[in-house]
Amino acid sequence: RYIDYYNRHRIKLKLGGMSPMEYRLRAVSH
């Protein structure tokens, strides 16, 4: 369960602090 949290946190950092859904919306809008 800690690993899931850790992976999500790393993904957020990789996307510049955005969640995957926010990143997808931003990618579509540009």
C-alpha positions in Angstrom: 0.0 0.0 0.0 2.9 2.3 0.7 4.4 1.4 -2.7 1.2 2.5 -4.4 1.3 5.9 -2.7 5.0 6.2 -3.5 4.5 5.4 -7.2 1.7 7.9 -7.5 3.8 10.6 -5.9 6.7 9.9 -8.3 4.4 10.1 -11.3 3.1 13.5 -10.0 6.7 14.8 -9.7 7.5 13.5 -13.2 4.5 15.4 -14.6 5.4 18.6 -12.8 3.1 18.1 -9.9 0.0 17.4 -11.9 -2.1 14.3 -11.6 -2.3 12.0 -14.7 -5.8 13.3 -15.4 -4.7 17.0 -15.2 -1.7 16.2 -17.4 -4.0 14.6 -20.0 -6.4 17.5 -20.0 -3.5 20.0 -20.4 -1.9 17.9 -23.1 -5.2 17.8 -25.1 -5.7 21.6 -24.7 -2.3 22.5 -26.2 
